[in-house]
């Protein structure tokens, strides 16, 4: 008697289909999240660099540089979201904002809080 192979018995590859759906979902989430994470990292680097330049820059210059970078990156940041505190020996720069990320059927606000503290030389 001849044995039937899997296709003749009607068995499908549901596991493969499920895996492809999961892969497509992960790729879609990465497509939405990675650009926002890269922009946030770029802004964090700018905040850190400006805090390091506190000895040569006034608070107004630091604020303008951070806001200019946020505009360049198209991040929703205003002067109300940036707090600069300076003492005689240290500067602290805090940036707090949320980025809306649109998914089908839902918008998620991704909250970012960036802090940079450096001594003033």
Secondary structure, DSSP 4 states (H G I P E B T S, - for coil): -PPP-HHHHT---HHHHHHHHHHHHHHHHHHHHHHHHHHHHHHHHHHHHHHHTTTTS-HHHHHHHHHHHHHHHT----GGGEEEEE-SSEEEEEEEEEEEEEETTEEEEEEEEEEEEEE--
